């Protein structure tokens, strides 16, 4: 679900069966990328604070690259 609470927007939910075969790193990074793509389209010029407990997803997002082909595919744009 997505929630706009005044000046704060957040997204939370559970992964569906279509992604259950994927690694937790892929699911976490996919969630972050999808959320940011939605925000970028709707809210230009925003400040983003990224919070995750997945260090692999965070590193891939922050560095803009990953040696894992699936993770790289999520951030290669």
C-alpha positions in Angstrom: 0.0 0.0 0.0 1.1 3.6 -0.5 0.3 6.4 1.9 0.7 10.2 1.6 0.7 11.6 5.1 1.1 15.4 4.6 4.7 15.8 3.7 5.7 12.2 4.2 5.1 9.5 1.6 5.8 5.8 2.4 5.2 2.4 0.8 4.9 -0.9 2.5 3.5 -4.3 1.7 4.2 -8.0 1.2 5.7 -9.7 -1.8 3.4 -11.8 -3.9 3.9 -15.3 -5.2 5.3 -14.0 -8.5 8.5 -13.0 -6.7 8.8 -15.8 -4.1 11.5 -17.5 -6.1 13.7 -14.4 -6.1 16.3 -13.6 -3.5 15.5 -11.3 -0.6 18.2 -8.9 -2.1 16.3 -8.8 -5.4 12.9 -8.3 -3.7 14.2 -5.5 -1.5 16.0 -3.6 -4.3 13.0 -4.1 -6.6 10.7 -2.6 -4.0 13.0 0.4 -3.6 13.4 1.0 -7.3 9.6 0.7 -8.0 8.9 3.1 -5.1 11.3 5.7 -6.4 10.1 5.4 -10.0 6.6 6.1 -8.8 7.8 9.1 -6.7 9.9 10.5 -9.5 7.0 10.6 -11.9 4.6 12.1 -9.4 6.8 14.4 -7.3 9.6 16.1 -9.3 12.3 17.8 -7.2 11.8 15.8 -4.0 14.3 14.9 -1.4 14.6 11.1 -0.8 15.6 9.4 2.4 16.2 5.7 1.8 15.8 3.3 4.7 16.4 -0.4 4.3 17.8 -3.2 6.5 19.2 -5.0 3.4 22.9 -4.0 3.0 23.2 -5.6 -0.5 20.2 -3.6 -1.8 21.5 -0.4 -0.2 25.0 -0.9 -1.7 23.6 -1.6 -5.2 21.4 1.5 -5.0 24.0 3.8 -3.5 26.8 2.6 -5.8 24.6 2.4 -8.9 26.0 -1.0 -9.8 26.2 -4.7 -8.7 28.1 -7.7 -9.8 24.8 -9.7 -9.6 23.2 -9.5 -13.1 19.6 -9.4 -11.7 20.4 -6.6 -9.3 22.3 -4.7 -11.9 19.3 -5.0 -14.2 17.2 -3.2 -11.6 19.5 -0.2 -11.3 20.9 0.1 -14.9 18.9 3.0 -16.3 
